[in-house]
Amino acid sequence: MDGLICGTCLVAVLEHLHELDGVVEVAIRLNVAGGSPAVVVSDERLSPSTLAGAVAAAGFAVTAHSFDDRPARDGAPAVRDPRSNGDQT
């Protein structure tokens, strides 16, 4: 995603992605120079256009993406949702 320059931007995108059906976890690595990657874990399959639409609704753009619908591996993402209490259960 491009345009994320602060924590407020990050929270806006997190909120929109969390509104999607089935989303259980979102992680974004804030890169103020551009190209902030995100990982979305969902109980349901989400299309790239659905994810990009949620990002656009927050006021940002997905400029490039890779889409991987494999089951998530164990382990924490690079950056956790700041609203999370860190509980891994």
PyRosetta script that sets phi, psi and omega in degrees:
from pyrosetta import init, pose_from_sequence

init()
pose = pose_from_sequence("MDGLICGTCLVAVLEHLHELDGVVEVAIRLNVAGGSPAVVVSDERLSPSTLAGAVAAAGFAVTAHSFDDRPARDGAPAVRDPRSNGDQT")
pose.set_psi(1, 142.9)
pose.set_omega(1, 175.7)
pose.set_phi(2, -110.2)
pose.set_psi(2, 150.8)
pose.set_omega(2, 175.5)
pose.set_phi(3, 100.8)
pose.set_psi(3, -10.0)
pose.set_omega(3, 177.8)
pose.set_phi(4, -75.2)
pose.set_psi(4, 116.6)
pose.set_omega(4, -177.3)
pose.set_phi(5, -124.5)
pose.set_psi(5, -3.2)
pose.set_omega(5, -177.3)
pose.set_phi(6, -157.8)
pose.set_psi(6, 174.2)
pose.set_omega(6, 179.4)
pose.set_phi(7, -63.2)
pose.set_psi(7, -33.3)
pose.set_omega(7, 178.5)
pose.set_phi(8, -64.3)
pose.set_psi(8, -40.9)
pose.set_omega(8, 176.5)
pose.set_phi(9, -61.7)
pose.set_psi(9, -45.5)
pose.set_omega(9, -178.9)
pose.set_phi(10, -59.2)
pose.set_psi(10, -47.5)
pose.set_omega(10, -179.0)
pose.set_phi(11, -63.5)
pose.set_psi(11, -38.4)
pose.set_omega(11, 178.7)
pose.set_phi(12, -59.7)
pose.set_psi(12, -45.5)
pose.set_omega(12, 179.5)
pose.set_phi(13, -67.5)
pose.set_psi(13, -43.6)
pose.set_omega(13, 178.3)
pose.set_phi(14, -56.2)
pose.set_psi(14, -44.9)
pose.set_omega(14, -179.0)
pose.set_phi(15, -61.9)
pose.set_psi(15, -44.8)
pose.set_omega(15, -179.6)
pose.set_phi(16, -67.0)
pose.set_psi(16, -39.2)
pose.set_omega(16, 178.4)
pose.set_phi(17, -68.3)
pose.set_psi(17, -38.2)
pose.set_omega(17, 178.5)
pose.set_phi(18, -65.8)
pose.set_psi(18, -21.5)
pose.set_omega(18, 179.2)
pose.set_phi(19, -73.8)
pose.set_psi(19, -16.1)
pose.set_omega(19, -179.2)
pose.set_phi(20, -70.5)
pose.set_psi(20, 142.0)
pose.set_omega(20, 179.8)
pose.set_phi(21, -58.5)
pose.set_psi(21, 131.4)
pose.set_omega(21, 174.3)
pose.set_phi(22, 88.4)
pose.set_psi(22, -10.3)
pose.set_omega(22, -177.4)
pose.set_phi(23, -69.4)
pose.set_psi(23, 126.8)
pose.set_omega(23, -179.9)
pose.set_phi(24, -114.1)
pose.set_psi(24, -19.8)
pose.set_omega(24, 179.7)
pose.set_phi(25, -157.3)
pose.set_psi(25, 142.7)
pose.set_omega(25, 176.1)
pose.set_phi(26, -135.2)
pose.set_psi(26, 134.6)
pose.set_omega(26, 175.1)
pose.set_phi(27, -131.0)
pose.set_psi(27, 134.2)
pose.set_omega(27, 178.8)
pose.set_phi(28, -131.2)
pose.set_psi(28, 132.1)
pose.set_omega(28, 173.8)
pose.set_phi(29, -97.4)
pose.set_psi(29, 107.3)
pose.set_omega(29, -178.3)
pose.set_phi(30, -69.3)
pose.set_psi(30, 122.2)
pose.set_omega(30, 177.3)
pose.set_phi(31, -128.5)
pose.set_psi(31, 98.3)
pose.set_omega(31, -174.7)
pose.set_phi(32, -64.4)
pose.set_psi(32, -16.8)
pose.set_omega(32, 176.7)
pose.set_phi(33, -79.3)
pose.set_psi(33, -6.9)
pose.set_omega(33, 179.4)
pose.set_phi(34, 115.7)
pose.set_psi(34, 158.5)
pose.set_omega(34, 177.2)
pose.set_phi(35, 71.1)
pose.set_psi(35, 51.1)
pose.set_omega(35, 177.6)
pose.set_phi(36, -78.3)
pose.set_psi(36, 114.6)
pose.set_omega(36, -178.9)
pose.set_phi(37, -79.6)
pose.set_psi(37, 153.4)
pose.set_omega(37, 178.5)
pose.set_phi(38, -133.2)
pose.set_psi(38, 149.8)
pose.set_omega(38, 172.6)
pose.set_phi(39, -124.0)
pose.set_psi(39, 127.0)
pose.set_omega(39, 179.4)
pose.set_phi(40, -119.1)
pose.set_psi(40, 124.8)
pose.set_omega(40, 176.7)
pose.set_phi(41, -106.0)
pose.set_psi(41, 127.5)
pose.set_omega(41, -175.6)
pose.set_phi(42, -138.4)
pose.set_psi(42, 148.0)
pose.set_omega(42, 173.9)
pose.set_phi(43, -77.0)
pose.set_psi(43, -13.9)
pose.set_omega(43, -179.3)
pose.set_phi(44, -122.3)
pose.set_psi(44, 153.5)
pose.set_omega(44, 175.6)
pose.set_phi(45, -70.9)
pose.set_psi(45, 133.3)
pose.set_omega(45, 178.0)
pose.set_phi(46, -120.6)
pose.set_psi(46, 132.8)
pose.set_omega(46, 179.9)
pose.set_phi(47, -77.6)
pose.set_psi(47, 156.1)
pose.set_omega(47, 174.9)
pose.set_phi(48, -56.2)
pose.set_psi(48, -36.8)
pose.set_omega(48, -179.5)
pose.set_phi(49, -68.7)
pose.set_psi(49, -33.1)
pose.set_omega(49, 176.3)
pose.set_phi(50, -65.8)
pose.set_psi(50, -45.0)
pose.set_omega(50, 178.4)
pose.set_phi(51, -64.2)
pose.set_psi(51, -45.6)
pose.set_omega(51, 179.5)
pose.set_phi(52, -63.1)
pose.set_psi(52, -35.2)
pose.set_omega(52, 178.3)
pose.set_phi(53, -64.3)
pose.set_psi(53, -39.7)
pose.set_omega(53, 177.9)
pose.set_phi(54, -65.9)
pose.set_psi(54, -40.0)
pose.set_omega(54, 178.0)
pose.set_phi(55, -65.2)
pose.set_psi(55, -42.8)
pose.set_omega(55, 179.1)
pose.set_phi(56, -64.2)
pose.set_psi(56, -37.5)
pose.set_omega(56, 178.5)
pose.set_phi(57, -63.1)
pose.set_psi(57, -26.2)
pose.set_omega(57, 176.8)
pose.set_phi(58, -83.5)
pose.set_psi(58, -6.9)
pose.set_omega(58, 177.1)
pose.set_phi(59, 98.7)
pose.set_psi(59, 18.1)
pose.set_omega(59, -177.7)
pose.set_phi(60, -128.5)
pose.set_psi(60, 171.6)
pose.set_omega(60, -175.8)
pose.set_phi(61, -123.7)
pose.set_psi(61, 144.5)
pose.set_omega(61, 170.5)
pose.set_phi(62, -94.8)
pose.set_psi(62, 115.7)
pose.set_omega(62, -176.5)
pose.set_phi(63, -94.8)
pose.set_psi(63, -24.0)
pose.set_omega(63, 176.8)
pose.set_phi(64, -157.7)
pose.set_psi(64, 148.3)
pose.set_omega(64, 178.8)
pose.set_phi(65, -152.0)
pose.set_psi(65, 155.0)
pose.set_omega(65, 166.7)
pose.set_phi(66, -122.1)
pose.set_psi(66, 142.5)
pose.set_omega(66, -174.5)
pose.set_phi(67, -120.0)
pose.set_psi(67, 123.7)
pose.set_omega(67, -177.5)
pose.set_phi(68, -131.9)
pose.set_psi(68, 113.9)
pose.set_omega(68, -177.8)
pose.set_phi(69, -103.4)
pose.set_psi(69, 25.1)
pose.set_omega(69, 175.1)
pose.set_phi(70, -71.9)
pose.set_psi(70, 155.4)
pose.set_omega(70, 174.1)
pose.set_phi(71, -58.7)
pose.set_psi(71, 143.3)
pose.set_omega(71, -178.9)
pose.set_phi(72, -65.8)
pose.set_psi(72, 145.0)
pose.set_omega(72, 173.3)
pose.set_phi(73, -82.5)
pose.set_psi(73, 156.9)
pose.set_omega(73, 175.2)
pose.set_phi(74, -65.4)
pose.set_psi(74, 150.5)
pose.set_omega(74, 177.8)
pose.set_phi(75, 120.2)
pose.set_psi(75, 155.4)
pose.set_omega(75, -178.0)
pose.set_phi(76, -82.0)
pose.set_psi(76, 146.3)
pose.set_omega(76, 174.8)
pose.set_phi(77, -68.7)
pose.set_psi(77, 169.7)
pose.set_omega(77, -176.8)
pose.set_phi(78, -60.3)
pose.set_psi(78, -41.2)
pose.set_omega(78, 178.9)
pose.set_phi(79, -132.9)
pose.set_psi(79, 125.4)
pose.set_omega(79, -177.8)
pose.set_phi(80, -88.8)
pose.set_psi(80, 155.8)
pose.set_omega(80, 174.6)
pose.set_phi(81, -56.9)
pose.set_psi(81, 122.2)
pose.set_omega(81, -177.2)
pose.set_phi(82, -63.9)
pose.set_psi(82, -16.1)
pose.set_omega(82, 177.3)
pose.set_phi(83, -82.5)
pose.set_psi(83, -11.4)
pose.set_omega(83, -179.5)
pose.set_phi(84, -75.6)
pose.set_psi(84, 145.7)
pose.set_omega(84, 177.1)
pose.set_phi(85, -88.1)
pose.set_psi(85, 3.4)
pose.set_omega(85, 177.5)
pose.set_phi(86, 88.2)
pose.set_psi(86, -1.8)
pose.set_omega(86, -179.9)
pose.set_phi(87, -69.3)
pose.set_psi(87, 123.9)
pose.set_omega(87, -176.8)
pose.set_phi(88, -95.2)
pose.set_psi(88, 11.3)
pose.set_omega(88, -177.7)
pose.set_phi(89, -83.0)
pose.dump_pdb("model.pdb")
